[in-house]
Amino acid sequence: MDKRSSELNLHQKMELIVKEMVDREIDLKDALREFEKIFFEQTAKKCEGNKTKMAKSLGIHRNTLSNRAKILKIKKKY
């Protein structure tokens, strides 16, 4: 990201991303799926792949984490 974007708060950064997605006519279902997938992948990195820590960090049950990972087709990088 450029200097300007590093000065933006989270809401402003997300508005820019959402605007681009709307401009590209990405539907809500695909946008939510992509967000969730990236969120899971970043959490996996932070928690070094520990599923219990990931679930706790995400505020979901460990079984829910595994089920969502399957649905989102997240490869087991963690």
C-alpha positions in Angstrom: 0.0 0.0 0.0 1.1 3.5 -0.6 1.8 6.1 2.0 -1.7 7.5 1.8 -3.4 4.2 2.5 -1.2 3.5 5.5 -2.6 6.7 7.1 -6.2 5.5 6.7 -8.1 3.8 9.4 -9.5 0.3 9.0 -13.0 1.5 8.0 -11.6 3.7 5.3 -9.3 1.0 3.9 -12.3 -1.4 3.8 -14.4 1.2 2.0 -11.8 1.4 -0.7 -11.7 -2.4 -1.1 -15.5 -2.6 -1.1 -15.8 0.2 -3.7 -13.4 -1.7 -6.0 -15.5 -4.9 -5.5 -18.7 -3.1 -6.3 -17.2 -1.5 -9.3 -16.2 -5.0 -10.5 -19.7 -6.2 -9.8 -18.5 -8.9 -7.4 -21.6 -10.3 -5.6 -21.9 -10.3 -1.9 -21.6 -14.1 -1.5 -18.3 -14.1 -3.3 -17.0 -11.1 -1.4 -17.9 -12.6 1.9 -16.3 -15.9 1.0 -13.1 -14.2 -0.1 -13.0 -12.1 3.1 -13.5 -15.1 5.3 -10.9 -17.1 3.5 -8.3 -14.4 3.8 -9.2 -13.8 7.5 -8.8 -17.5 8.2 -5.4 -17.7 6.4 -4.1 -14.6 8.2 -5.2 -16.0 11.6 -3.5 -19.3 10.7 -0.2 -17.5 10.2 -0.6 -15.5 13.4 -1.4 -18.7 15.4 1.3 -20.7 13.6 -1.4 -23.2 12.4 -2.5 -24.1 15.9 -6.2 -24.8 15.3 -7.2 -24.4 19.0 -5.6 -21.0 19.1 -7.1 -20.1 15.7 -10.6 -21.0 16.9 -10.2 -19.0 20.1 -8.8 -16.0 18.2 -11.7 -16.1 15.7 -14.3 -16.6 18.5 -15.6 -19.9 17.1 -15.5 -23.5 18.1 -12.7 -25.7 16.8 -15.1 -27.9 14.9 -16.7 -24.8 13.2 -13.2 -23.8 12.2 -12.6 -27.1 10.5 -16.0 -27.1 8.8 -15.6 -23.6 7.5 -12.1 -24.4 6.2 -13.5 -27.3 4.2 -16.4 -25.2 2.8 -13.9 -22.4 1.9 -11.6 -25.0 0.4 -8.6 -23.8 2.4 -5.7 -26.0 1.9 -4.1 -27.2 5.2 -1.2 -24.8 5.2 -1.4 -24.6 8.9 
